[in-house]
């Protein structure tokens, strides 16, 4: 009985070590300087900004900030606009993070919000690996429909697209 738990622990431990090494590699290559949760300086969101939140400390969920909420690809395939609190619903943590440059200015492609808004209330054939929120976010940023499996890949593509290192800041909530 204890053997399966040991193997589970080994598997989780290996995954965590892999995540740490992946982050160190992205830092070394100048892709991401600060990951979500590492920076305390809050930033005000602007339309077209790339945002993310954590999912139970294991995965990340991304979307595009609109005027007062987030365009996201939901797990049932619906592309919808939701409030900040709804974006985090059924996920871990209480913070949305915004991709920024080194001075804390949100990284925004001029057409990202327009592309996201144009897809609202449409459906995609959602798949956690082949057609997920990161693919949706990248399509809004770049106009390119490319398979993106991991948040790390989205970070690499954003660093190339914006030609600078990504700094993830917490969202400054306005009431």
MDAnalysis code that builds the backbone (N, CA, C; Angstrom):
import MDAnalysis as mda
import numpy as np

u = mda.Universe.empty(525, n_residues=175, atom_resindex=np.repeat(np.arange(175), 3), trajectory=True)
u.add_TopologyAttr("name", ["N", "CA", "C"] * 175)
u.add_TopologyAttr("resid", np.arange(1, 176))
u.add_TopologyAttr("resname", ["UNK", "UNK", "UNK", "UNK", "UNK", "UNK", "UNK", "UNK", "UNK", "UNK", "UNK", "UNK", "UNK", "UNK", "UNK", "UNK", "UNK", "UNK", "UNK", "UNK", "UNK", "UNK", "UNK", "UNK", "UNK", "UNK", "UNK", "UNK", "UNK", "UNK", "UNK", "UNK", "UNK", "UNK", "UNK", "UNK", "UNK", "UNK", "UNK", "UNK", "UNK", "UNK", "UNK", "UNK", "UNK", "UNK", "UNK", "UNK", "UNK", "UNK", "UNK", "UNK", "UNK", "UNK", "UNK", "UNK", "UNK", "UNK", "UNK", "UNK", "UNK", "UNK", "UNK", "UNK", "UNK", "UNK", "UNK", "UNK", "UNK", "UNK", "UNK", "UNK", "UNK", "UNK", "UNK", "UNK", "UNK", "UNK", "UNK", "UNK", "UNK", "UNK", "UNK", "UNK", "UNK", "UNK", "UNK", "UNK", "UNK", "UNK", "UNK", "UNK", "UNK", "UNK", "UNK", "UNK", "UNK", "UNK", "UNK", "UNK", "UNK", "UNK", "UNK", "UNK", "UNK", "UNK", "UNK", "UNK", "UNK", "UNK", "UNK", "UNK", "UNK", "UNK", "UNK", "UNK", "UNK", "UNK", "UNK", "UNK", "UNK", "UNK", "UNK", "UNK", "UNK", "UNK", "UNK", "UNK", "UNK", "UNK", "UNK", "UNK", "UNK", "UNK", "UNK", "UNK", "UNK", "UNK", "UNK", "UNK", "UNK", "UNK", "UNK", "UNK", "UNK", "UNK", "UNK", "UNK", "UNK", "UNK", "UNK", "UNK", "UNK", "UNK", "UNK", "UNK", "UNK", "UNK", "UNK", "UNK", "UNK", "UNK", "UNK", "UNK", "UNK", "UNK", "UNK", "UNK", "UNK", "UNK", "UNK", "UNK", "UNK", "UNK", "UNK"])
u.atoms.positions = np.array([
    [0.799, -1.207, 0.000],
    [0.000, 0.000, 0.000],
    [0.844, 1.274, 0.000],
    [1.949, 1.266, 0.738],
    [2.782, 2.460, 0.821],
    [3.570, 2.709, -0.462],
    [3.842, 1.661, -1.230],
    [4.643, 1.804, -2.450],
    [3.996, 2.767, -3.448],
    [2.670, 2.683, -3.741],
    [2.082, 3.658, -4.672],
    [2.212, 5.100, -4.173],
    [2.098, 5.307, -2.866],
    [2.242, 6.661, -2.326],
    [3.683, 7.161, -2.473],
    [4.621, 6.276, -2.306],
    [6.024, 6.649, -2.497],
    [6.262, 7.055, -3.945],
    [5.744, 6.260, -4.889],
    [5.910, 6.587, -6.311],
    [5.208, 7.892, -6.653],
    [4.047, 8.127, -6.049],
    [3.339, 9.389, -6.269],
    [4.194, 10.550, -5.763],
    [4.773, 10.382, -4.581],
    [5.647, 11.420, -4.029],
    [6.865, 11.676, -4.897],
    [7.455, 10.611, -5.411],
    [8.603, 10.748, -6.312],
    [8.193, 11.495, -7.579],
    [7.026, 11.152, -8.111],
    [6.543, 11.813, -9.326],
    [6.293, 13.291, -9.108],
    [5.635, 13.638, -8.010],
    [5.360, 15.043, -7.700],
    [6.670, 15.789, -7.464],
    [7.579, 15.171, -6.726],
    [8.884, 15.793, -6.472],
    [9.650, 16.060, -7.758],
    [9.624, 15.095, -8.656],
    [10.308, 15.253, -9.949],
    [9.685, 16.378, -10.756],
    [8.362, 16.462, -10.730],
    [7.670, 17.516, -11.472],
    [8.061, 18.888, -10.917],
    [8.096, 19.010, -9.574],
    [8.455, 20.283, -8.956],
    [9.893, 20.690, -9.296],
    [10.795, 19.738, -9.278],
    [12.184, 20.025, -9.658],
    [12.231, 20.477, -11.118],
    [11.474, 19.806, -11.984],
    [11.423, 20.196, -13.398],
    [10.899, 21.612, -13.571],
    [9.855, 21.966, -12.825],
    [9.299, 23.326, -12.892],
    [10.357, 24.349, -12.478],
    [11.052, 24.072, -11.407],
    [12.089, 24.987, -10.914],
    [13.195, 25.163, -11.967],
    [13.631, 24.057, -12.551],
    [14.677, 24.128, -13.577],
    [14.197, 24.895, -14.809],
    [12.927, 24.705, -15.194],
    [12.362, 25.430, -16.338],
    [12.361, 26.933, -16.059],
    [11.971, 27.308, -14.827],
    [11.972, 28.727, -14.467],
    [13.388, 29.302, -14.482],
    [14.339, 28.555, -13.948],
    [15.727, 29.023, -13.954],
    [16.237, 29.203, -15.382],
    [15.859, 28.292, -16.258],
    [16.258, 28.383, -17.666],
    [15.663, 29.636, -18.314],
    [14.383, 29.917, -18.041],
    [13.747, 31.107, -18.617],
    [14.382, 32.386, -18.083],
    [14.782, 32.384, -16.816],
    [15.480, 33.553, -16.261],
    [16.823, 33.741, -16.969],
    [17.565, 32.647, -17.107],
    [18.893, 32.712, -17.732],
    [18.816, 33.194, -19.174],
    [17.769, 32.827, -19.874],
    [17.626, 33.223, -21.280],
    [16.977, 34.593, -21.444],
    [16.609, 35.248, -20.343],
    [16.004, 36.568, -20.419],
    [14.565, 36.547, -20.874],
    [13.884, 35.427, -20.695],
    [12.475, 35.323, -21.090],
    [11.584, 35.923, -20.015],
    [11.750, 35.467, -18.783],
    [10.967, 35.963, -17.651],
    [11.933, 36.332, -16.534],
    [11.796, 37.543, -16.019],
    [12.633, 37.970, -14.895],
    [11.937, 37.682, -13.576],
    [10.606, 37.864, -13.562],
    [9.842, 37.614, -12.339],
    [8.543, 36.919, -12.704],
    [8.332, 35.783, -12.067],
    [7.147, 34.970, -12.309],
    [5.992, 35.448, -11.438],
    [4.770, 35.030, -11.767],
    [3.622, 35.420, -10.932],
    [3.882, 35.101, -9.459],
    [3.650, 36.099, -8.616],
    [3.821, 35.938, -7.190],
    [5.168, 36.380, -6.661],
    [6.097, 36.729, -7.525],
    [7.437, 37.128, -7.086],
    [7.593, 38.648, -6.976],
    [6.659, 39.389, -7.481],
    [6.754, 40.856, -7.490],
    [5.562, 41.412, -6.715],
    [5.788, 42.378, -5.841],
    [4.722, 42.920, -5.000],
    [4.125, 44.219, -5.531],
    [4.767, 44.838, -6.504],
    [4.302, 46.137, -7.005],
    [3.109, 45.925, -7.925],
    [1.947, 46.399, -7.478],
    [0.710, 46.221, -8.243],
    [0.653, 47.202, -9.413],
    [0.043, 46.741, -10.501],
    [-0.059, 47.524, -11.733],
    [-1.527, 47.594, -12.153],
    [-1.925, 48.748, -12.648],
    [-3.283, 48.925, -13.154],
    [-3.388, 48.288, -14.535],
    [-4.444, 47.536, -14.749],
    [-4.638, 46.856, -16.033],
    [-5.092, 47.834, -17.104],
    [-4.711, 47.507, -18.336],
    [-5.145, 48.263, -19.505],
    [-5.662, 47.277, -20.531],
    [-6.598, 47.718, -21.348],
    [-7.163, 46.848, -22.377],
    [-6.095, 46.252, -23.265],
    [-6.132, 44.931, -23.437],
    [-5.177, 44.231, -24.272],
    [-4.019, 43.622, -23.498],
    [-3.962, 43.866, -22.172],
    [-2.888, 43.290, -21.355],
    [-3.088, 41.784, -21.213],
    [-1.998, 41.071, -21.067],
    [-2.028, 39.630, -20.869],
    [-2.067, 39.391, -19.368],
    [-3.038, 38.604, -18.925],
    [-3.191, 38.332, -17.498],
    [-3.187, 36.837, -17.245],
    [-2.892, 36.472, -15.997],
    [-2.941, 35.062, -15.616],
    [-3.279, 34.936, -14.142],
    [-3.681, 33.745, -13.755],
    [-3.874, 33.397, -12.355],
    [-3.503, 31.936, -12.189],
    [-3.254, 31.542, -10.946],
    [-2.858, 30.175, -10.670],
    [-4.047, 29.230, -10.560],
    [-3.788, 27.973, -10.872],
    [-4.787, 26.926, -10.700],
    [-4.201, 25.904, -9.740],
    [-4.567, 26.035, -8.459],
    [-4.152, 25.117, -7.405],
    [-2.641, 24.928, -7.327],
    [-1.888, 25.964, -7.635],
    [-0.448, 25.912, -7.505],
    [0.267, 25.007, -8.492],
    [-0.463, 24.483, -9.465],
    [0.125, 23.525, -10.400],
    [0.161, 24.082, -11.819],
    [-0.894, 24.759, -12.228],
    [-1.009, 25.278, -13.588],
    [-1.302, 26.770, -13.539],
    [-1.275, 27.397, -14.699],
    [-1.635, 28.803, -14.828],
    [-2.725, 28.924, -15.876],
    [-3.612, 29.902, -15.671],
    [-4.702, 30.184, -16.613],
    [-4.474, 31.596, -17.131],
    [-4.542, 31.788, -18.448],
    [-4.277, 33.105, -19.022],
    [-5.485, 33.630, -19.784],
    [-5.470, 34.938, -19.994],
    [-6.530, 35.604, -20.740],
    [-6.068, 37.003, -21.138],
    [-6.990, 37.753, -21.725],
    [-6.699, 39.112, -22.187],
    [-7.600, 40.086, -21.443],
    [-6.988, 41.109, -20.850],
    [-7.760, 42.110, -20.119],
    [-8.521, 42.987, -21.103],
    [-9.798, 43.162, -20.839],
    [-10.625, 44.090, -21.607],
    [-10.818, 45.331, -20.738],
    [-11.762, 46.186, -21.039],
    [-11.924, 47.424, -20.275],
    [-12.131, 47.193, -18.777],
    [-12.932, 46.221, -18.413],
    [-13.224, 46.008, -16.991],
    [-13.335, 44.529, -16.628],
    [-12.664, 43.693, -17.351],
    [-12.694, 42.260, -17.079],
    [-11.727, 41.523, -17.979],
    [-11.933, 40.211, -18.071],
    [-10.994, 39.359, -18.789],
    [-11.719, 38.530, -19.847],
    [-11.156, 38.485, -21.042],
    [-11.616, 37.554, -22.079],
    [-10.838, 36.270, -21.858],
    [-11.553, 35.162, -21.743],
    [-10.910, 33.878, -21.478],
    [-11.567, 32.772, -22.281],
    [-10.814, 31.699, -22.468],
    [-11.346, 30.472, -23.044],
    [-11.657, 29.555, -21.878],
    [-12.935, 29.294, -21.678],
    [-13.386, 28.432, -20.586],
    [-13.177, 26.968, -20.978],
    [-13.130, 26.100, -19.990],
    [-12.897, 24.679, -20.222],
    [-13.939, 23.974, -21.064],
    [-15.111, 24.579, -21.235],
    [-16.131, 23.973, -22.105],
    [-16.036, 24.485, -23.541],
    [-15.049, 25.346, -23.814],
    [-14.836, 25.861, -25.161],
    [-15.415, 27.231, -25.421],
    [-16.184, 27.774, -24.469],
    [-16.786, 29.092, -24.642],
    [-15.755, 30.188, -24.403],
    [-15.681, 31.126, -25.326],
    [-14.855, 32.319, -25.135],
    [-15.790, 33.375, -24.570],
    [-15.450, 33.858, -23.382],
    [-16.361, 34.760, -22.676],
    [-15.595, 35.883, -21.999],
    [-16.317, 36.936, -21.651],
    [-15.757, 38.035, -20.868],
    [-16.285, 37.892, -19.448],
    [-15.371, 37.926, -18.485],
    [-15.752, 37.749, -17.088],
    [-15.100, 38.826, -16.232],
    [-15.656, 39.029, -15.049],
    [-15.051, 39.959, -14.092],
    [-13.761, 39.356, -13.557],
    [-12.975, 40.172, -12.897],
    [-11.726, 39.688, -12.304],
    [-11.991, 38.579, -11.296],
    [-13.013, 38.746, -10.472],
    [-13.302, 37.708, -9.476],
    [-13.788, 36.420, -10.129],
    [-14.536, 36.545, -11.190],
    [-15.006, 35.337, -11.898],
    [-13.853, 34.629, -12.605],
    [-12.875, 35.384, -13.089],
    [-11.698, 34.809, -13.739],
    [-10.964, 33.874, -12.778],
    [-10.973, 34.213, -11.504],
    [-10.273, 33.408, -10.509],
    [-11.165, 32.359, -9.843],
    [-12.442, 32.383, -10.136],
    [-13.372, 31.454, -9.493],
    [-12.973, 30.004, -9.766],
    [-13.037, 29.182, -8.734],
    [-12.678, 27.762, -8.796],
    [-11.199, 27.560, -9.119],
    [-10.388, 28.531, -8.784],
    [-8.943, 28.421, -8.957],
    [-8.288, 28.801, -7.642],
    [-7.008, 28.593, -7.538],
    [-6.315, 28.909, -6.293],
    [-5.885, 30.369, -6.279],
    [-5.550, 30.837, -5.116],
    [-5.029, 32.185, -4.989],
    [-6.107, 33.248, -5.101],
    [-5.693, 34.472, -4.873],
    [-6.619, 35.595, -4.914],
    [-6.051, 36.757, -5.719],
    [-5.130, 36.446, -6.630],
    [-4.454, 37.499, -7.381],
    [-4.413, 37.189, -8.867],
    [-4.666, 38.218, -9.643],
    [-4.451, 38.158, -11.086],
    [-3.129, 38.870, -11.343],
    [-2.341, 38.329, -12.256],
    [-1.046, 38.906, -12.591],
    [-1.064, 39.422, -14.021],
    [-0.286, 40.488, -14.258],
    [-0.227, 41.143, -15.568],
    [1.210, 41.084, -16.085],
    [1.360, 40.703, -17.346],
    [2.679, 40.685, -17.982],
    [3.101, 42.119, -18.262],
    [4.290, 42.484, -17.771],
    [4.780, 43.858, -17.902],
    [6.223, 43.873, -18.386],
    [6.687, 45.083, -18.717],
    [8.099, 45.270, -19.027],
    [8.849, 45.571, -17.732],
    [10.121, 45.876, -17.810],
    [10.945, 46.082, -16.615],
    [10.522, 47.301, -15.795],
    [9.820, 48.259, -16.406],
    [9.378, 49.445, -15.676],
    [7.964, 49.305, -15.119],
    [7.348, 48.146, -15.312],
    [6.003, 47.922, -14.788],
    [4.888, 48.343, -15.727],
    [5.230, 48.616, -16.973],
    [4.214, 48.987, -17.973],
    [3.676, 47.698, -18.605],
    [2.344, 47.503, -18.615],
    [1.786, 46.281, -19.213],
    [2.209, 46.095, -20.668],
    [2.540, 44.857, -21.015],
    [2.854, 44.507, -22.400],
    [1.527, 44.352, -23.141],
    [1.331, 45.180, -24.145],
    [0.051, 45.187, -24.854],
    [0.303, 45.236, -26.353],
    [-0.299, 44.316, -27.067],
    [-0.315, 44.415, -28.515],
    [-1.558, 45.238, -28.858],
    [-1.441, 46.214, -29.743],
    [-2.572, 47.093, -30.040],
    [-3.850, 46.364, -30.471],
    [-3.724, 45.188, -31.057],
    [-4.909, 44.479, -31.550],
    [-5.416, 43.385, -30.609],
    [-4.740, 43.153, -29.487],
    [-5.101, 42.034, -28.607],
    [-6.533, 42.132, -28.073],
    [-6.916, 43.282, -27.556],
    [-8.278, 43.438, -27.025],
    [-9.313, 43.323, -28.135],
    [-9.001, 43.874, -29.298],
    [-9.924, 43.806, -30.434],
    [-10.108, 42.356, -30.879],
    [-9.016, 41.605, -30.981],
    [-9.106, 40.190, -31.372],
    [-9.877, 39.376, -30.337],
    [-9.641, 39.664, -29.055],
    [-10.340, 38.945, -27.992],
    [-11.837, 39.252, -28.030],
    [-12.180, 40.524, -28.154],
    [-13.591, 40.931, -28.184],
    [-14.330, 40.337, -29.379],
    [-13.653, 40.236, -30.505],
    [-14.276, 39.691, -31.722],
    [-14.651, 38.219, -31.567],
    [-14.001, 37.524, -30.633],
    [-14.264, 36.093, -30.450],
    [-15.241, 35.790, -29.313],
    [-15.674, 36.826, -28.579],
    [-16.579, 36.586, -27.452],
    [-17.839, 35.858, -27.898],
    [-18.299, 34.966, -27.061],
    [-19.519, 34.166, -27.257],
    [-19.400, 33.161, -28.392],
    [-18.181, 32.882, -28.823],
    [-17.973, 31.811, -29.795],
    [-17.412, 30.605, -29.049],
    [-17.405, 29.479, -29.728],
    [-16.910, 28.242, -29.122],
    [-15.717, 27.711, -29.896],
    [-14.835, 27.041, -29.169],
    [-13.716, 26.304, -29.744],
    [-13.807, 24.873, -29.231],
    [-13.158, 23.998, -29.928],
    [-13.069, 22.619, -29.467],
    [-11.962, 22.579, -28.422],
    [-12.323, 22.853, -27.150],
    [-11.335, 22.966, -26.080],
    [-10.639, 21.632, -25.821],
    [-9.333, 21.721, -25.626],
    [-8.530, 20.567, -25.216],
    [-7.403, 21.115, -24.345],
    [-7.197, 20.530, -23.185],
    [-6.238, 21.050, -22.217],
    [-4.822, 21.166, -22.785],
    [-4.449, 20.335, -23.728],
    [-3.109, 20.404, -24.314],
    [-3.077, 21.063, -25.686],
    [-4.067, 20.800, -26.514],
    [-4.020, 21.235, -27.911],
    [-4.739, 22.542, -28.212],
    [-5.718, 22.910, -27.413],
    [-6.500, 24.118, -27.695],
    [-6.955, 24.709, -26.363],
    [-6.028, 25.357, -25.672],
    [-6.283, 25.829, -24.321],
    [-6.261, 27.352, -24.213],
    [-6.305, 27.847, -22.987],
    [-6.332, 29.292, -22.746],
    [-5.065, 29.989, -23.249],
    [-3.932, 29.322, -23.170],
    [-2.678, 29.946, -23.628],
    [-2.678, 30.118, -25.147],
    [-3.243, 29.166, -25.841],
    [-3.362, 29.285, -27.300],
    [-4.285, 30.447, -27.653],
    [-5.404, 30.558, -26.931],
    [-6.328, 31.673, -27.138],
    [-5.617, 33.006, -26.881],
    [-4.906, 33.104, -25.759],
    [-4.216, 34.355, -25.422],
    [-3.189, 34.721, -26.494],
    [-2.420, 33.724, -26.934],
    [-1.409, 33.988, -27.960],
    [-2.058, 34.436, -29.270],
    [-3.168, 33.826, -29.626],
    [-3.841, 34.233, -30.857],
    [-4.293, 35.687, -30.756],
    [-4.778, 36.089, -29.585],
    [-5.201, 37.479, -29.409],
    [-4.008, 38.429, -29.488],
    [-2.881, 38.039, -28.934],
    [-1.684, 38.878, -28.941],
    [-1.111, 39.008, -30.359],
    [-0.983, 37.877, -31.029],
    [-0.215, 37.849, -32.278],
    [-1.039, 37.702, -33.550],
    [-2.258, 37.214, -33.422],
    [-3.051, 36.892, -34.605],
    [-2.714, 35.518, -35.157],
    [-1.774, 34.836, -34.546],
    [-1.297, 33.534, -35.004],
    [-1.999, 32.407, -34.228],
    [-2.566, 31.465, -34.939],
    [-3.238, 30.321, -34.318],
    [-2.236, 29.183, -34.215],
    [-1.579, 29.088, -33.071],
    [-0.474, 28.158, -32.877],
    [-0.731, 27.301, -31.638],
    [-0.409, 26.042, -31.720],
    [-0.581, 25.138, -30.577],
    [0.400, 25.528, -29.477],
    [-0.133, 25.805, -28.295],
    [0.681, 26.131, -27.129],
    [0.179, 25.265, -25.987],
    [1.046, 24.418, -25.486],
    [0.670, 23.486, -24.434],
    [0.866, 24.078, -23.048],
    [1.937, 24.827, -22.832],
    [2.306, 25.266, -21.496],
    [2.422, 26.777, -21.373],
    [2.254, 27.231, -20.143],
    [2.437, 28.636, -19.800],
    [3.864, 29.087, -20.128],
    [4.835, 28.204, -19.951],
    [6.230, 28.528, -20.267],
    [6.384, 28.901, -21.743],
    [5.705, 28.186, -22.615],
    [5.774, 28.482, -24.049],
    [5.169, 29.849, -24.344],
    [4.045, 30.156, -23.692],
    [3.428, 31.471, -23.862],
    [4.420, 32.561, -23.447],
    [5.120, 32.366, -22.346],
    [6.119, 33.345, -21.900],
    [7.236, 33.522, -22.919],
    [7.731, 32.434, -23.477],
    [8.779, 32.516, -24.513],
    [8.285, 33.320, -25.711],
    [7.086, 33.008, -26.173],
    [6.536, 33.701, -27.345],
    [6.299, 35.183, -27.068],
    [5.832, 35.501, -25.857],
    [5.620, 36.910, -25.508],
    [6.948, 37.666, -25.473],
    [7.978, 37.058, -24.903],
    [9.290, 37.715, -24.850],
    [9.810, 38.003, -26.259],
    [9.619, 37.056, -27.166],
    [10.026, 37.272, -28.562],
    [9.170, 38.346, -29.227],
    [7.853, 38.254, -29.056],
    [6.925, 39.181, -29.697],
    [7.175, 40.630, -29.259],
    [7.336, 40.822, -27.953],
    [7.539, 42.170, -27.422],
    [9.019, 42.563, -27.370],
    [9.894, 41.629, -27.714],
    [11.343, 41.828, -27.746],
    [11.874, 42.355, -26.414],
    [11.390, 41.746, -25.333],
    [11.867, 42.091, -24.003],
    [11.483, 41.031, -22.980],
    [12.141, 41.092, -21.856],
    [11.897, 40.162, -20.765],
    [10.542, 40.463, -20.127],
    [9.851, 39.408, -19.682],
    [8.533, 39.540, -19.070],
    [8.676, 39.607, -17.547],
    [7.950, 40.544, -16.946],
    [7.864, 40.701, -15.488],
    [6.385, 40.589, -15.125],
    [6.028, 39.610, -14.319],
    [4.622, 39.430, -13.916],
    [4.352, 40.212, -12.633],
    [3.443, 41.190, -12.716],
    [3.046, 42.024, -11.576],
    [1.626, 41.663, -11.143],
    [1.313, 41.850, -9.853],
    [-0.074, 41.659, -9.431],
    [-0.955, 42.789, -9.973],
    [-2.218, 42.479, -10.182],
    [-3.200, 43.456, -10.648],
    [-3.517, 44.422, -9.523],
    [-3.566, 45.707, -9.847],
    [-4.005, 46.717, -8.901],
    [-5.526, 46.792, -9.013],
    [-6.204, 46.393, -7.969],
    [-7.665, 46.388, -7.996],
    [-8.191, 47.783, -7.753],
    [-9.141, 48.182, -8.563],
    [-9.771, 49.495, -8.423],
    [-11.232, 49.276, -8.065],
    [-11.713, 50.007, -7.095],
    [-13.115, 49.842, -6.705],
    [-13.963, 51.012, -7.133],
])
